[in-house]
Amino acid sequence: MSTSDSGNWQPDGWDQPPPEREGGWQPQEGSSGQPGGWGSDAPRGPMPASVGKRIGAYIIDSILLLIVNAVLGAVIGVSAVGGFGDLQAGAEIDPIVQVTGALIGLFLSAAYFTLLEARNGQTLAKMMLSIRSVRMDGTAMDIPTAFRRTFWFYIGNVLGLIPGGALVGALSGLVGFGIILALLITTVTDKPNNRGLHDKFGDTMVIEG
């Protein structure tokens, strides 16, 4: 116990700076430059995109590509059998025509994801949800990086190029679903950055903005 010059009582050590303790309260700066407070985990730099937004973006992109591929498949099918009436009657389509259609669909999917993400990190769905893909250092991706990150999404399409009818189609669909499920699980379980296997393989992440 001590007495100040003014005669007011003060606890011992009141006028001394608090001792530094390892792991104790330390002021931190957040991304805005403002103090984060004691023990603050205020983020520095861009925020990782939420898993919900990422799933939503993939679903929207998949629907858009499905529509385009369905229209393309119908056009190829009608052209191959000589008319829409013959197609409805169940006319068989030449396997070469089927593979050609699958190859075109694969090319469209690869171009969609790779070129758009290499341009500014955003597919149409990511633009809608205000998220984007970037390298881990925050810079924009180039085409090789975007391809490494996105080719996982259409491995199932590659298997669809193998002639074999419904069995091969079912197998390619099953493999594609399994890959997407694995990417989803690894994204959900990677905290706090939500980086799936495809992100780690491409050395990328998806951020807000």
Rosetta constraint file for C-alpha pairs under 8 A:
AtomPair CA 1 CA 9 HARMONIC 7.65 0.50
AtomPair CA 1 CA 10 HARMONIC 6.67 0.50
AtomPair CA 1 CA 11 HARMONIC 5.09 0.50
AtomPair CA 1 CA 12 HARMONIC 4.69 0.50
AtomPair CA 2 CA 9 HARMONIC 6.32 0.50
AtomPair CA 2 CA 10 HARMONIC 5.78 0.50
AtomPair CA 2 CA 11 HARMONIC 6.19 0.50
AtomPair CA 2 CA 12 HARMONIC 5.58 0.50
AtomPair CA 3 CA 7 HARMONIC 5.68 0.50
AtomPair CA 3 CA 8 HARMONIC 5.95 0.50
AtomPair CA 3 CA 9 HARMONIC 4.90 0.50
AtomPair CA 3 CA 10 HARMONIC 6.10 0.50
AtomPair CA 4 CA 8 HARMONIC 5.72 0.50
AtomPair CA 4 CA 9 HARMONIC 6.53 0.50
AtomPair CA 4 CA 10 HARMONIC 6.96 0.50
AtomPair CA 10 CA 14 HARMONIC 6.53 0.50
AtomPair CA 20 CA 24 HARMONIC 7.53 0.50
AtomPair CA 21 CA 25 HARMONIC 7.91 0.50
AtomPair CA 24 CA 38 HARMONIC 7.79 0.50
AtomPair CA 24 CA 39 HARMONIC 7.13 0.50
AtomPair CA 25 CA 37 HARMONIC 7.85 0.50
AtomPair CA 25 CA 38 HARMONIC 4.40 0.50
AtomPair CA 25 CA 39 HARMONIC 5.30 0.50
AtomPair CA 26 CA 37 HARMONIC 7.17 0.50
AtomPair CA 26 CA 38 HARMONIC 5.24 0.50
AtomPair CA 26 CA 39 HARMONIC 6.09 0.50
AtomPair CA 27 CA 35 HARMONIC 6.08 0.50
AtomPair CA 27 CA 36 HARMONIC 6.29 0.50
AtomPair CA 27 CA 37 HARMONIC 5.15 0.50
AtomPair CA 27 CA 38 HARMONIC 5.57 0.50
AtomPair CA 27 CA 39 HARMONIC 7.28 0.50
AtomPair CA 27 CA 40 HARMONIC 7.44 0.50
AtomPair CA 28 CA 35 HARMONIC 5.29 0.50
AtomPair CA 28 CA 36 HARMONIC 4.96 0.50
AtomPair CA 28 CA 37 HARMONIC 6.24 0.50
AtomPair CA 28 CA 38 HARMONIC 7.51 0.50
AtomPair CA 28 CA 39 HARMONIC 7.71 0.50
AtomPair CA 28 CA 40 HARMONIC 6.39 0.50
AtomPair CA 28 CA 42 HARMONIC 7.56 0.50
AtomPair CA 29 CA 33 HARMONIC 5.32 0.50
AtomPair CA 29 CA 34 HARMONIC 5.37 0.50
AtomPair CA 29 CA 35 HARMONIC 4.44 0.50
AtomPair CA 29 CA 36 HARMONIC 5.31 0.50
AtomPair CA 29 CA 42 HARMONIC 7.11 0.50
AtomPair CA 29 CA 44 HARMONIC 7.99 0.50
AtomPair CA 30 CA 34 HARMONIC 5.71 0.50
AtomPair CA 30 CA 35 HARMONIC 6.27 0.50
AtomPair CA 30 CA 36 HARMONIC 5.72 0.50
AtomPair CA 30 CA 42 HARMONIC 4.86 0.50
AtomPair CA 30 CA 43 HARMONIC 5.64 0.50
AtomPair CA 30 CA 44 HARMONIC 5.51 0.50
AtomPair CA 31 CA 42 HARMONIC 7.36 0.50
AtomPair CA 31 CA 43 HARMONIC 6.04 0.50
AtomPair CA 31 CA 44 HARMONIC 4.41 0.50
AtomPair CA 31 CA 45 HARMONIC 5.37 0.50
AtomPair CA 36 CA 40 HARMONIC 5.00 0.50
AtomPair CA 36 CA 41 HARMONIC 7.19 0.50
AtomPair CA 36 CA 42 HARMONIC 5.67 0.50
AtomPair CA 43 CA 47 HARMONIC 7.13 0.50
AtomPair CA 46 CA 207 HARMONIC 6.29 0.50
AtomPair CA 46 CA 208 HARMONIC 6.73 0.50
AtomPair CA 47 CA 207 HARMONIC 5.57 0.50
AtomPair CA 47 CA 208 HARMONIC 5.67 0.50
AtomPair CA 48 CA 192 HARMONIC 7.64 0.50
AtomPair CA 48 CA 193 HARMONIC 5.45 0.50
AtomPair CA 48 CA 194 HARMONIC 6.90 0.50
AtomPair CA 48 CA 205 HARMONIC 7.35 0.50
AtomPair CA 48 CA 206 HARMONIC 5.93 0.50
AtomPair CA 48 CA 207 HARMONIC 4.21 0.50
AtomPair CA 48 CA 208 HARMONIC 5.99 0.50
AtomPair CA 49 CA 53 HARMONIC 6.75 0.50
AtomPair CA 49 CA 54 HARMONIC 6.94 0.50
AtomPair CA 49 CA 131 HARMONIC 6.36 0.50
AtomPair CA 49 CA 193 HARMONIC 7.94 0.50
AtomPair CA 49 CA 194 HARMONIC 7.49 0.50
AtomPair CA 49 CA 206 HARMONIC 5.57 0.50
AtomPair CA 49 CA 207 HARMONIC 4.42 0.50
AtomPair CA 49 CA 208 HARMONIC 4.86 0.50
AtomPair CA 50 CA 54 HARMONIC 6.44 0.50
AtomPair CA 50 CA 194 HARMONIC 7.29 0.50
AtomPair CA 51 CA 55 HARMONIC 6.13 0.50
AtomPair CA 51 CA 187 HARMONIC 7.24 0.50
AtomPair CA 51 CA 188 HARMONIC 6.46 0.50
AtomPair CA 51 CA 194 HARMONIC 6.68 0.50
AtomPair CA 52 CA 56 HARMONIC 6.11 0.50
AtomPair CA 53 CA 57 HARMONIC 6.06 0.50
AtomPair CA 53 CA 129 HARMONIC 6.68 0.50
AtomPair CA 53 CA 131 HARMONIC 7.78 0.50
AtomPair CA 54 CA 58 HARMONIC 6.27 0.50
AtomPair CA 54 CA 126 HARMONIC 7.98 0.50
AtomPair CA 55 CA 59 HARMONIC 6.21 0.50
AtomPair CA 56 CA 60 HARMONIC 6.20 0.50
AtomPair CA 56 CA 125 HARMONIC 7.93 0.50
AtomPair CA 57 CA 61 HARMONIC 6.09 0.50
AtomPair CA 57 CA 125 HARMONIC 4.82 0.50
AtomPair CA 57 CA 126 HARMONIC 5.57 0.50
AtomPair CA 57 CA 129 HARMONIC 7.02 0.50
AtomPair CA 58 CA 62 HARMONIC 5.98 0.50
AtomPair CA 58 CA 125 HARMONIC 7.33 0.50
AtomPair CA 59 CA 63 HARMONIC 6.20 0.50
AtomPair CA 60 CA 64 HARMONIC 6.28 0.50
AtomPair CA 60 CA 125 HARMONIC 5.79 0.50
AtomPair CA 61 CA 65 HARMONIC 6.22 0.50
AtomPair CA 61 CA 123 HARMONIC 7.45 0.50
AtomPair CA 61 CA 124 HARMONIC 7.06 0.50
AtomPair CA 61 CA 125 HARMONIC 5.72 0.50
AtomPair CA 62 CA 66 HARMONIC 5.93 0.50
AtomPair CA 63 CA 67 HARMONIC 6.19 0.50
AtomPair CA 64 CA 68 HARMONIC 6.42 0.50
AtomPair CA 65 CA 69 HARMONIC 5.99 0.50
AtomPair CA 65 CA 109 HARMONIC 6.88 0.50
AtomPair CA 66 CA 70 HARMONIC 5.92 0.50
AtomPair CA 67 CA 71 HARMONIC 6.23 0.50
AtomPair CA 68 CA 72 HARMONIC 6.12 0.50
AtomPair CA 69 CA 73 HARMONIC 5.86 0.50
AtomPair CA 69 CA 105 HARMONIC 5.85 0.50
AtomPair CA 70 CA 74 HARMONIC 6.13 0.50
AtomPair CA 71 CA 75 HARMONIC 6.28 0.50
AtomPair CA 72 CA 76 HARMONIC 6.23 0.50
AtomPair CA 72 CA 101 HARMONIC 7.59 0.50
AtomPair CA 73 CA 77 HARMONIC 5.95 0.50
AtomPair CA 73 CA 101 HARMONIC 6.23 0.50
AtomPair CA 74 CA 78 HARMONIC 6.04 0.50
AtomPair CA 75 CA 79 HARMONIC 6.14 0.50
AtomPair CA 76 CA 80 HARMONIC 6.02 0.50
AtomPair CA 76 CA 97 HARMONIC 7.51 0.50
AtomPair CA 76 CA 101 HARMONIC 6.86 0.50
AtomPair CA 77 CA 81 HARMONIC 6.39 0.50
AtomPair CA 77 CA 87 HARMONIC 6.97 0.50
AtomPair CA 77 CA 93 HARMONIC 6.81 0.50
AtomPair CA 77 CA 97 HARMONIC 7.94 0.50
AtomPair CA 78 CA 82 HARMONIC 5.99 0.50
AtomPair CA 78 CA 83 HARMONIC 5.01 0.50
AtomPair CA 78 CA 84 HARMONIC 5.19 0.50
AtomPair CA 78 CA 86 HARMONIC 7.90 0.50
AtomPair CA 78 CA 87 HARMONIC 6.17 0.50
AtomPair CA 79 CA 83 HARMONIC 6.37 0.50
AtomPair CA 80 CA 93 HARMONIC 6.50 0.50
AtomPair CA 80 CA 94 HARMONIC 7.61 0.50
AtomPair CA 80 CA 97 HARMONIC 7.13 0.50
AtomPair CA 81 CA 86 HARMONIC 6.22 0.50
AtomPair CA 81 CA 87 HARMONIC 6.23 0.50
AtomPair CA 81 CA 91 HARMONIC 6.66 0.50
AtomPair CA 81 CA 92 HARMONIC 7.61 0.50
AtomPair CA 81 CA 93 HARMONIC 6.67 0.50
AtomPair CA 82 CA 86 HARMONIC 6.93 0.50
AtomPair CA 83 CA 87 HARMONIC 6.55 0.50
AtomPair CA 84 CA 88 HARMONIC 6.31 0.50
AtomPair CA 85 CA 89 HARMONIC 6.31 0.50
AtomPair CA 86 CA 90 HARMONIC 6.72 0.50
AtomPair CA 86 CA 91 HARMONIC 5.83 0.50
AtomPair CA 87 CA 91 HARMONIC 5.36 0.50
AtomPair CA 87 CA 92 HARMONIC 7.91 0.50
AtomPair CA 93 CA 97 HARMONIC 6.64 0.50
AtomPair CA 93 CA 98 HARMONIC 6.86 0.50
AtomPair CA 94 CA 98 HARMONIC 6.48 0.50
AtomPair CA 95 CA 99 HARMONIC 6.15 0.50
AtomPair CA 95 CA 163 HARMONIC 6.46 0.50
AtomPair CA 96 CA 100 HARMONIC 6.06 0.50
AtomPair CA 97 CA 101 HARMONIC 6.17 0.50
AtomPair CA 98 CA 102 HARMONIC 6.25 0.50
AtomPair CA 99 CA 103 HARMONIC 5.97 0.50
AtomPair CA 99 CA 160 HARMONIC 7.71 0.50
AtomPair CA 99 CA 161 HARMONIC 5.25 0.50
AtomPair CA 99 CA 162 HARMONIC 7.27 0.50
AtomPair CA 99 CA 163 HARMONIC 6.92 0.50
AtomPair CA 100 CA 104 HARMONIC 6.21 0.50
AtomPair CA 101 CA 105 HARMONIC 6.18 0.50
AtomPair CA 102 CA 106 HARMONIC 6.08 0.50
AtomPair CA 102 CA 157 HARMONIC 7.10 0.50
AtomPair CA 102 CA 160 HARMONIC 6.57 0.50
AtomPair CA 102 CA 161 HARMONIC 5.92 0.50
AtomPair CA 103 CA 107 HARMONIC 6.19 0.50
AtomPair CA 103 CA 158 HARMONIC 7.90 0.50
AtomPair CA 103 CA 161 HARMONIC 6.51 0.50
AtomPair CA 104 CA 108 HARMONIC 6.21 0.50
AtomPair CA 105 CA 109 HARMONIC 6.23 0.50
AtomPair CA 105 CA 157 HARMONIC 7.90 0.50
AtomPair CA 106 CA 110 HARMONIC 6.14 0.50
AtomPair CA 106 CA 154 HARMONIC 6.95 0.50
AtomPair CA 106 CA 157 HARMONIC 5.87 0.50
AtomPair CA 106 CA 158 HARMONIC 7.00 0.50
AtomPair CA 107 CA 111 HARMONIC 5.98 0.50
AtomPair CA 108 CA 112 HARMONIC 5.90 0.50
AtomPair CA 109 CA 113 HARMONIC 6.31 0.50
AtomPair CA 109 CA 154 HARMONIC 7.16 0.50
AtomPair CA 110 CA 114 HARMONIC 5.77 0.50
AtomPair CA 110 CA 115 HARMONIC 7.97 0.50
AtomPair CA 110 CA 147 HARMONIC 7.68 0.50
AtomPair CA 110 CA 150 HARMONIC 7.71 0.50
AtomPair CA 110 CA 151 HARMONIC 6.95 0.50
AtomPair CA 110 CA 154 HARMONIC 7.36 0.50
AtomPair CA 111 CA 115 HARMONIC 5.40 0.50
AtomPair CA 111 CA 116 HARMONIC 7.66 0.50
AtomPair CA 112 CA 116 HARMONIC 5.93 0.50
AtomPair CA 112 CA 123 HARMONIC 7.45 0.50
AtomPair CA 113 CA 117 HARMONIC 5.94 0.50
AtomPair CA 113 CA 123 HARMONIC 6.49 0.50
AtomPair CA 113 CA 146 HARMONIC 7.67 0.50
AtomPair CA 113 CA 147 HARMONIC 7.84 0.50
AtomPair CA 113 CA 150 HARMONIC 6.46 0.50
AtomPair CA 114 CA 118 HARMONIC 5.97 0.50
AtomPair CA 114 CA 143 HARMONIC 6.34 0.50
AtomPair CA 114 CA 146 HARMONIC 5.14 0.50
AtomPair CA 114 CA 147 HARMONIC 5.20 0.50
AtomPair CA 114 CA 150 HARMONIC 6.62 0.50
AtomPair CA 115 CA 119 HARMONIC 6.08 0.50
AtomPair CA 115 CA 143 HARMONIC 6.59 0.50
AtomPair CA 115 CA 146 HARMONIC 7.61 0.50
AtomPair CA 116 CA 120 HARMONIC 6.67 0.50
AtomPair CA 116 CA 121 HARMONIC 6.66 0.50
AtomPair CA 116 CA 122 HARMONIC 5.98 0.50
AtomPair CA 116 CA 123 HARMONIC 5.45 0.50
AtomPair CA 117 CA 121 HARMONIC 3.82 0.50
AtomPair CA 117 CA 122 HARMONIC 4.89 0.50
AtomPair CA 117 CA 123 HARMONIC 6.01 0.50
AtomPair CA 117 CA 132 HARMONIC 7.91 0.50
AtomPair CA 117 CA 133 HARMONIC 6.82 0.50
AtomPair CA 117 CA 141 HARMONIC 7.18 0.50
AtomPair CA 117 CA 146 HARMONIC 6.12 0.50
AtomPair CA 118 CA 140 HARMONIC 7.15 0.50
AtomPair CA 118 CA 141 HARMONIC 5.14 0.50
AtomPair CA 118 CA 142 HARMONIC 4.96 0.50
AtomPair CA 118 CA 143 HARMONIC 5.14 0.50
AtomPair CA 118 CA 145 HARMONIC 7.76 0.50
AtomPair CA 118 CA 146 HARMONIC 5.60 0.50
AtomPair CA 119 CA 140 HARMONIC 7.98 0.50
AtomPair CA 119 CA 141 HARMONIC 7.69 0.50
AtomPair CA 119 CA 142 HARMONIC 7.64 0.50
AtomPair CA 120 CA 132 HARMONIC 7.63 0.50
AtomPair CA 120 CA 140 HARMONIC 6.63 0.50
AtomPair CA 120 CA 141 HARMONIC 7.71 0.50
AtomPair CA 121 CA 132 HARMONIC 4.86 0.50
AtomPair CA 121 CA 133 HARMONIC 4.53 0.50
AtomPair CA 121 CA 134 HARMONIC 6.08 0.50
AtomPair CA 121 CA 140 HARMONIC 6.67 0.50
AtomPair CA 121 CA 141 HARMONIC 6.80 0.50
AtomPair CA 122 CA 126 HARMONIC 5.12 0.50
AtomPair CA 122 CA 127 HARMONIC 5.73 0.50
AtomPair CA 122 CA 131 HARMONIC 7.10 0.50
AtomPair CA 122 CA 132 HARMONIC 5.01 0.50
AtomPair CA 122 CA 133 HARMONIC 6.55 0.50
AtomPair CA 123 CA 127 HARMONIC 6.25 0.50
AtomPair CA 124 CA 128 HARMONIC 6.42 0.50
AtomPair CA 125 CA 129 HARMONIC 6.34 0.50
AtomPair CA 126 CA 130 HARMONIC 5.74 0.50
AtomPair CA 126 CA 131 HARMONIC 5.16 0.50
AtomPair CA 126 CA 132 HARMONIC 6.13 0.50
AtomPair CA 127 CA 131 HARMONIC 6.53 0.50
AtomPair CA 127 CA 132 HARMONIC 7.57 0.50
AtomPair CA 130 CA 208 HARMONIC 6.26 0.50
AtomPair CA 130 CA 209 HARMONIC 4.99 0.50
AtomPair CA 131 CA 206 HARMONIC 6.72 0.50
AtomPair CA 131 CA 207 HARMONIC 5.60 0.50
AtomPair CA 131 CA 208 HARMONIC 4.49 0.50
AtomPair CA 131 CA 209 HARMONIC 4.90 0.50
AtomPair CA 132 CA 206 HARMONIC 5.41 0.50
AtomPair CA 132 CA 207 HARMONIC 5.54 0.50
AtomPair CA 132 CA 208 HARMONIC 6.52 0.50
AtomPair CA 132 CA 209 HARMONIC 6.46 0.50
AtomPair CA 133 CA 140 HARMONIC 7.82 0.50
AtomPair CA 133 CA 141 HARMONIC 7.68 0.50
AtomPair CA 133 CA 204 HARMONIC 6.78 0.50
AtomPair CA 133 CA 205 HARMONIC 5.69 0.50
AtomPair CA 133 CA 206 HARMONIC 4.29 0.50
AtomPair CA 133 CA 207 HARMONIC 6.35 0.50
AtomPair CA 134 CA 138 HARMONIC 5.62 0.50
AtomPair CA 134 CA 139 HARMONIC 5.87 0.50
AtomPair CA 134 CA 140 HARMONIC 5.20 0.50
AtomPair CA 134 CA 141 HARMONIC 5.78 0.50
AtomPair CA 134 CA 204 HARMONIC 5.55 0.50
AtomPair CA 134 CA 205 HARMONIC 5.71 0.50
AtomPair CA 134 CA 206 HARMONIC 6.27 0.50
AtomPair CA 134 CA 207 HARMONIC 7.42 0.50
AtomPair CA 135 CA 139 HARMONIC 5.42 0.50
AtomPair CA 135 CA 140 HARMONIC 6.17 0.50
AtomPair CA 135 CA 141 HARMONIC 5.92 0.50
AtomPair CA 135 CA 203 HARMONIC 6.10 0.50
AtomPair CA 135 CA 204 HARMONIC 4.20 0.50
AtomPair CA 135 CA 205 HARMONIC 6.28 0.50
AtomPair CA 136 CA 203 HARMONIC 6.00 0.50
AtomPair CA 136 CA 204 HARMONIC 5.00 0.50
AtomPair CA 136 CA 205 HARMONIC 6.15 0.50
AtomPair CA 141 CA 145 HARMONIC 5.77 0.50
AtomPair CA 141 CA 146 HARMONIC 6.01 0.50
AtomPair CA 142 CA 146 HARMONIC 6.17 0.50
AtomPair CA 143 CA 147 HARMONIC 6.05 0.50
AtomPair CA 144 CA 148 HARMONIC 6.20 0.50
AtomPair CA 145 CA 149 HARMONIC 6.28 0.50
AtomPair CA 145 CA 202 HARMONIC 5.84 0.50
AtomPair CA 146 CA 150 HARMONIC 6.13 0.50
AtomPair CA 146 CA 202 HARMONIC 7.33 0.50
AtomPair CA 147 CA 151 HARMONIC 5.65 0.50
AtomPair CA 148 CA 152 HARMONIC 7.99 0.50
AtomPair CA 148 CA 198 HARMONIC 7.63 0.50
AtomPair CA 148 CA 201 HARMONIC 6.95 0.50
AtomPair CA 148 CA 202 HARMONIC 5.32 0.50
AtomPair CA 149 CA 198 HARMONIC 5.06 0.50
AtomPair CA 149 CA 199 HARMONIC 5.93 0.50
AtomPair CA 149 CA 201 HARMONIC 6.49 0.50
AtomPair CA 149 CA 202 HARMONIC 4.64 0.50
AtomPair CA 149 CA 204 HARMONIC 7.51 0.50
AtomPair CA 150 CA 154 HARMONIC 7.92 0.50
AtomPair CA 150 CA 198 HARMONIC 6.92 0.50
AtomPair CA 151 CA 155 HARMONIC 6.67 0.50
AtomPair CA 152 CA 179 HARMONIC 7.21 0.50
AtomPair CA 152 CA 180 HARMONIC 7.89 0.50
AtomPair CA 152 CA 198 HARMONIC 6.86 0.50
AtomPair CA 153 CA 176 HARMONIC 7.38 0.50
AtomPair CA 153 CA 179 HARMONIC 7.63 0.50
AtomPair CA 153 CA 180 HARMONIC 6.81 0.50
AtomPair CA 154 CA 158 HARMONIC 6.63 0.50
AtomPair CA 154 CA 176 HARMONIC 7.07 0.50
AtomPair CA 155 CA 159 HARMONIC 6.68 0.50
AtomPair CA 155 CA 175 HARMONIC 7.94 0.50
AtomPair CA 155 CA 176 HARMONIC 6.31 0.50
AtomPair CA 156 CA 160 HARMONIC 6.42 0.50
AtomPair CA 156 CA 172 HARMONIC 4.79 0.50
AtomPair CA 156 CA 173 HARMONIC 6.00 0.50
AtomPair CA 156 CA 174 HARMONIC 7.82 0.50
AtomPair CA 156 CA 175 HARMONIC 5.79 0.50
AtomPair CA 156 CA 176 HARMONIC 4.14 0.50
AtomPair CA 156 CA 177 HARMONIC 7.85 0.50
AtomPair CA 157 CA 161 HARMONIC 6.87 0.50
AtomPair CA 157 CA 172 HARMONIC 6.77 0.50
AtomPair CA 157 CA 176 HARMONIC 7.51 0.50
AtomPair CA 158 CA 162 HARMONIC 7.78 0.50
AtomPair CA 158 CA 172 HARMONIC 7.88 0.50
AtomPair CA 159 CA 168 HARMONIC 7.58 0.50
AtomPair CA 159 CA 171 HARMONIC 7.93 0.50
AtomPair CA 159 CA 172 HARMONIC 5.18 0.50
AtomPair CA 160 CA 168 HARMONIC 6.66 0.50
AtomPair CA 160 CA 169 HARMONIC 5.82 0.50
AtomPair CA 160 CA 172 HARMONIC 5.52 0.50
AtomPair CA 162 CA 168 HARMONIC 6.99 0.50
AtomPair CA 163 CA 168 HARMONIC 7.12 0.50
AtomPair CA 164 CA 168 HARMONIC 5.21 0.50
AtomPair CA 164 CA 169 HARMONIC 7.61 0.50
AtomPair CA 165 CA 169 HARMONIC 6.33 0.50
AtomPair CA 166 CA 170 HARMONIC 6.04 0.50
AtomPair CA 167 CA 171 HARMONIC 6.18 0.50
AtomPair CA 168 CA 172 HARMONIC 6.05 0.50
AtomPair CA 169 CA 173 HARMONIC 6.17 0.50
AtomPair CA 170 CA 174 HARMONIC 6.12 0.50
AtomPair CA 171 CA 175 HARMONIC 6.15 0.50
AtomPair CA 172 CA 176 HARMONIC 6.02 0.50
AtomPair CA 173 CA 177 HARMONIC 6.09 0.50
AtomPair CA 174 CA 178 HARMONIC 6.17 0.50
AtomPair CA 175 CA 179 HARMONIC 6.24 0.50
AtomPair CA 176 CA 180 HARMONIC 6.29 0.50
AtomPair CA 177 CA 181 HARMONIC 6.08 0.50
AtomPair CA 178 CA 182 HARMONIC 6.19 0.50
AtomPair CA 179 CA 183 HARMONIC 6.25 0.50
AtomPair CA 180 CA 184 HARMONIC 6.12 0.50
AtomPair CA 181 CA 185 HARMONIC 6.16 0.50
AtomPair CA 182 CA 186 HARMONIC 6.21 0.50
AtomPair CA 183 CA 187 HARMONIC 6.10 0.50
AtomPair CA 183 CA 196 HARMONIC 5.37 0.50
AtomPair CA 183 CA 197 HARMONIC 5.83 0.50
AtomPair CA 183 CA 198 HARMONIC 6.82 0.50
AtomPair CA 184 CA 188 HARMONIC 6.19 0.50
AtomPair CA 184 CA 196 HARMONIC 6.80 0.50
AtomPair CA 185 CA 189 HARMONIC 6.18 0.50
AtomPair CA 185 CA 196 HARMONIC 7.58 0.50
AtomPair CA 186 CA 190 HARMONIC 6.10 0.50
AtomPair CA 186 CA 194 HARMONIC 7.96 0.50
AtomPair CA 186 CA 195 HARMONIC 7.13 0.50
AtomPair CA 186 CA 196 HARMONIC 4.70 0.50
AtomPair CA 186 CA 197 HARMONIC 6.24 0.50
AtomPair CA 187 CA 194 HARMONIC 4.81 0.50
AtomPair CA 187 CA 195 HARMONIC 4.92 0.50
AtomPair CA 187 CA 196 HARMONIC 3.88 0.50
AtomPair CA 187 CA 197 HARMONIC 7.32 0.50
AtomPair CA 188 CA 194 HARMONIC 5.99 0.50
AtomPair CA 188 CA 195 HARMONIC 7.96 0.50
AtomPair CA 188 CA 196 HARMONIC 7.63 0.50
AtomPair CA 189 CA 194 HARMONIC 7.13 0.50
AtomPair CA 190 CA 194 HARMONIC 4.86 0.50
AtomPair CA 190 CA 195 HARMONIC 5.82 0.50
AtomPair CA 190 CA 196 HARMONIC 7.03 0.50
AtomPair CA 191 CA 195 HARMONIC 7.91 0.50
AtomPair CA 193 CA 205 HARMONIC 7.46 0.50
AtomPair CA 194 CA 205 HARMONIC 7.82 0.50
AtomPair CA 195 CA 199 HARMONIC 5.38 0.50
AtomPair CA 195 CA 200 HARMONIC 6.52 0.50
AtomPair CA 195 CA 204 HARMONIC 7.91 0.50
AtomPair CA 195 CA 205 HARMONIC 5.97 0.50
AtomPair CA 195 CA 206 HARMONIC 7.62 0.50
AtomPair CA 196 CA 200 HARMONIC 6.39 0.50
AtomPair CA 197 CA 201 HARMONIC 5.98 0.50
AtomPair CA 198 CA 202 HARMONIC 6.12 0.50
AtomPair CA 199 CA 203 HARMONIC 5.70 0.50
AtomPair CA 199 CA 204 HARMONIC 4.81 0.50
AtomPair CA 199 CA 205 HARMONIC 5.61 0.50
AtomPair CA 200 CA 204 HARMONIC 6.29 0.50
AtomPair CA 200 CA 205 HARMONIC 7.86 0.50
